[in-house]
Amino acid sequence: MKFIQVEHNSVSPYISQLYDKDPLRFKTGFSMEYCREIAKRYPGFEFECWRPERTARSLYTWYDEEDKITHRVFPSTFLRYNFEYSPGLIRAVKEIRDSQQTFLWFHGNYNWHSYWLAPTLKVIPSIAQSHAGFPARIMLKNSPHRFVRYLYLVSMLMEKWAFPQYPHVFAISNEEKKYLQHNYRLERVSFSPMGVDFNKFSPTEKDKARRACGISNTDKTILYVGRFSPAKGIEYLIQALPIIASQYPEVRLFLAGSGPLEASLRSLVQQLGCEARVSFIGYCPNNQLPDWYRAADVTVMPSLLEWFGKVAVESMACGTPAVVTNRGGPPDIVREFECGVLVPTKDPAAIARAVMDVFSNAVNTRPNIERARAAFDWDVRLEQAMSLFGKMVK
């Protein structure tokens, strides 16, 4: 049996926000993470990761010896996110349509690839997995591009045609599941967010973690993890810092990540006179993230829209509460962990109040990790998918 994960968009337009800098040998995307986790649990399969890439001039194939995964990168035409087309990728998927010996997990359903492949996916054991994409209706409303935005009218029609043909859709949040059910009359849709390894992201002694990260035990510590991009709302967290410092002068903010906004964020920190309180620690390798979560008093995710919120799950799995914006998937996370604080978007004062409530123990700061494990652990997530694939081939 073969298991193919398909990523729906090029990575090169976003390479400045990513750790891997080679778009042809990129291996840290969502679909690759799914593939690695499945490979650990189901070693009897043959595994491949496929994706389009606008910088590829011909089919580029390479084998990852460490993960035992074959990667196939197909040339594509990329206009912008949501508008990409790769004839080679589409042909390759169509070539396996008569095979009942292949499971296909298509990651990202708001793109021209997934629309055109809907009739083919209908006859293959396949799942269309959302990954925090944006439906055409939302992109039409919010796009700043005066003329390109009207292409979303075409995409809206294609979504209505394509989505009902998918064998099954995994929505990354309950909010998205309701959206798909309401707008596309979908019945074959389930809530299925990304998984997290609860054995790796787990609580331990905070003092030990702080020593590993070089943080003083006397500091009140806030952590941000993620890309430095406009949708992440990091500036509102930084603007909240002087408010917090007025009550907690020992507060420190650690920003783990990189991206195109780094220079402007550094400038904002300087304007607010917070240089001594803010540390830009750069990209944090996955094996070091647990200690950073454990060392922090609170993790803040100030995104303008976060369809899931993996950072919040990882933080609370390590025992550290999270302050997250009330858009998309975070309410699911807060509910399952019975912890965390929801705040409005673009509201530094609300972020400051929530962080100070965590510092003062005015809110619950002990996540219910066992309950959350039943919703977000990789074992649970992949068992759900494999059970569904098994029903498709019977």
SVG drawing of the C-alpha trace seen along z (x, -y; Angstrom):
<svg xmlns="http://www.w3.org/2000/svg" viewBox="-27 -56 48 60">
<polyline fill="none" stroke="black" stroke-width="0.4" points="0.0,0.0 1.1,-3.5 0.3,-6.7 0.6,-10.0 0.4,-13.4 -0.2,-16.3 0.5,-19.9 -1.5,-22.4 0.8,-25.4 4.3,-26.6 6.5,-27.4 8.9,-29.8 6.7,-32.9 6.8,-32.4 10.4,-31.2 11.4,-34.3 9.0,-33.1 10.2,-29.5 13.1,-27.6 13.9,-25.5 15.3,-27.9 15.5,-25.4 12.0,-25.3 12.9,-22.1 14.1,-20.1 11.6,-21.7 10.5,-19.1 8.9,-20.9 5.4,-21.7 2.2,-20.5 1.7,-17.6 5.3,-16.4 4.7,-16.4 1.6,-14.3 3.6,-11.9 6.3,-11.5 3.9,-10.9 2.0,-8.3 5.3,-6.6 6.2,-6.1 2.9,-4.4 2.2,-2.5 5.7,-1.2 4.1,1.2 3.2,-1.6 5.2,-3.2 5.2,-7.0 5.4,-9.9 5.0,-13.7 3.9,-15.6 3.6,-19.4 3.7,-22.1 6.5,-24.6 6.7,-27.6 10.5,-27.6 10.7,-24.1 11.5,-23.8 10.8,-20.1 9.7,-17.2 12.1,-17.1 12.3,-13.9 14.4,-13.2 14.4,-10.6 14.7,-11.6 16.9,-8.9 16.1,-10.0 12.3,-9.8 12.2,-7.2 9.9,-9.4 10.0,-10.1 9.4,-13.7 8.0,-14.8 8.0,-18.5 6.0,-19.5 6.4,-22.7 3.5,-25.1 2.1,-28.5 1.6,-30.6 -0.4,-33.9 -0.8,-34.2 -1.9,-32.1 -5.2,-30.3 -4.4,-30.8 -1.9,-28.1 -2.1,-25.4 0.2,-22.5 -0.7,-20.3 2.0,-17.8 0.6,-17.4 -2.9,-17.0 -1.9,-14.4 0.0,-12.4 -3.0,-12.3 -5.3,-11.2 -2.9,-8.4 -3.6,-6.7 -7.4,-7.1 -8.0,-3.4 -5.8,-2.2 -7.4,-1.0 -3.8,-0.4 -3.2,-4.1 -4.4,-6.5 -4.3,-10.1 -4.4,-12.9 -4.8,-16.3 -3.7,-19.1 -5.3,-22.5 -8.7,-22.6 -8.9,-26.4 -6.8,-26.4 -7.3,-25.7 -5.5,-22.3 -8.1,-20.9 -11.0,-22.3 -9.8,-20.7 -9.1,-17.4 -12.4,-17.1 -13.9,-14.6 -10.7,-12.5 -10.5,-12.5 -14.1,-11.3 -13.0,-7.9 -9.8,-7.6 -9.6,-6.7 -8.9,-10.3 -9.4,-13.0 -9.3,-16.8 -7.7,-18.3 -8.0,-21.9 -5.0,-23.7 -6.1,-27.1 -7.0,-28.2 -9.3,-31.0 -12.5,-30.3 -13.0,-32.4 -15.9,-34.3 -13.6,-35.5 -10.8,-36.3 -13.1,-38.4 -14.2,-40.4 -10.7,-41.0 -8.4,-41.1 -6.6,-44.4 -5.9,-43.7 -8.3,-45.9 -8.6,-43.7 -7.3,-40.3 -9.9,-40.1 -12.7,-39.5 -11.1,-36.2 -12.5,-35.0 -16.0,-35.2 -14.8,-32.4 -13.3,-30.5 -16.6,-30.8 -18.4,-29.0 -15.7,-26.4 -15.8,-25.7 -19.6,-25.2 -19.0,-22.7 -16.0,-21.0 -16.5,-20.5 -19.6,-18.2 -17.6,-15.8 -14.9,-15.1 -15.2,-11.7 -14.6,-13.4 -13.4,-16.8 -11.4,-17.3 -12.0,-20.8 -9.3,-22.2 -11.8,-23.8 -15.4,-23.5 -16.0,-27.1 -14.7,-26.0 -16.8,-22.8 -20.0,-24.8 -18.9,-27.1 -18.5,-24.2 -21.8,-22.6 -23.7,-25.9 -22.3,-27.2 -21.7,-24.0 -24.3,-21.7 -21.5,-19.2 -22.4,-16.1 -19.1,-14.3 -17.1,-16.8 -15.5,-16.2 -13.6,-18.3 -10.0,-17.1 -7.2,-19.5 -3.5,-18.9 -2.0,-16.5 0.5,-17.2 2.8,-14.7 1.7,-14.8 4.7,-12.6 7.1,-15.3 5.1,-18.3 4.5,-17.5 5.0,-19.3 8.2,-19.1 9.9,-21.3 9.8,-24.9 13.1,-25.7 14.9,-23.1 13.3,-24.5 14.3,-28.0 17.9,-27.0 17.9,-25.4 16.6,-28.6 18.7,-31.0 15.7,-32.7 15.8,-34.0 13.4,-32.5 12.3,-36.0 11.1,-37.0 7.4,-37.0 7.8,-35.5 5.6,-35.8 6.3,-33.7 5.3,-34.1 6.1,-31.4 5.5,-31.7 6.1,-33.6 6.6,-37.4 3.8,-38.1 0.9,-40.6 -1.8,-38.0 -0.1,-37.1 -0.9,-40.4 2.4,-40.5 2.4,-44.3 -0.7,-44.2 1.2,-41.9 4.2,-44.3 1.8,-47.3 0.4,-45.5 3.8,-45.1 4.0,-48.7 0.6,-48.1 1.7,-44.9 5.1,-46.3 3.3,-49.0 2.0,-46.3 4.8,-43.7 8.1,-45.5 9.9,-42.1 8.0,-41.1 10.0,-39.7 8.7,-38.9 10.5,-36.3 9.7,-36.2 10.6,-32.9 10.4,-33.0 11.4,-35.0 9.8,-36.7 9.4,-39.8 8.1,-42.0 11.1,-41.5 12.6,-45.0 9.3,-46.8 8.7,-44.9 12.2,-45.8 11.4,-49.4 8.2,-49.2 9.9,-47.8 12.4,-50.7 9.6,-53.3 7.9,-51.9 11.2,-51.9 10.9,-48.1 14.3,-47.0 15.3,-45.6 12.1,-43.6 12.0,-42.0 14.2,-39.3 14.1,-38.1 15.4,-34.6 15.0,-33.6 13.8,-30.3 13.5,-27.7 14.0,-24.1 11.2,-21.8 13.2,-19.7 13.8,-22.9 10.3,-24.2 9.0,-22.2 11.5,-23.8 10.5,-27.3 6.9,-26.5 7.6,-25.0 9.8,-28.0 7.1,-30.6 4.4,-31.8 2.1,-32.3 2.1,-31.9 0.3,-34.6 -1.1,-34.0 -2.5,-37.3 -3.4,-36.3 -6.0,-38.2 -7.5,-34.8 -6.1,-31.4 -8.1,-28.5 -6.5,-26.1 -3.7,-27.3 -1.1,-24.6 1.1,-26.8 -1.6,-27.1 -2.0,-23.3 1.7,-22.7 2.0,-25.3 -0.9,-24.0 0.3,-20.4 3.5,-21.5 1.4,-22.9 1.6,-26.6 -1.6,-28.5 -2.2,-30.5 -3.9,-33.8 -5.4,-33.5 -7.7,-35.5 -11.3,-34.4 -11.3,-33.7 -11.3,-30.3 -9.9,-27.3 -8.7,-28.7 -12.1,-28.3 -11.9,-24.6 -8.5,-24.5 -9.6,-26.4 -12.6,-24.2 -10.7,-20.9 -7.9,-22.0 -10.4,-23.7 -7.8,-26.5 -6.6,-29.5 -8.0,-33.0 -9.8,-34.2 -9.4,-37.9 -10.6,-40.0 -8.3,-40.7 -6.3,-43.9 -6.8,-44.8 -3.6,-45.4 -5.5,-46.4 -7.4,-43.1 -4.2,-41.1 -2.6,-43.0 -5.6,-42.2 -5.6,-38.5 -1.8,-38.2 -2.0,-39.9 -4.9,-37.6 -2.7,-34.7 0.2,-36.2 -2.1,-36.8 -3.8,-33.4 -7.2,-35.2 -8.0,-32.6 -7.5,-28.8 -3.9,-28.1 -3.9,-24.3 -4.7,-22.7 -6.7,-19.5 -4.1,-17.7 -5.7,-14.3 -9.0,-15.6 -7.1,-17.5 -5.0,-14.5 -8.2,-12.7 -8.9,-15.5 -5.4,-16.6 -2.9,-13.8 -1.4,-12.4 -2.5,-8.9 -6.1,-9.9 -6.0,-12.1 -4.3,-9.5 -6.5,-6.6 -9.5,-8.7 -8.1,-9.1 -6.9,-5.5 -10.3,-4.2 -12.0,-6.4 -9.5,-5.3 -10.2,-1.6 -14.0,-2.2 -13.3,-3.7 -11.6,-0.6 -14.1,1.9"/>
</svg>
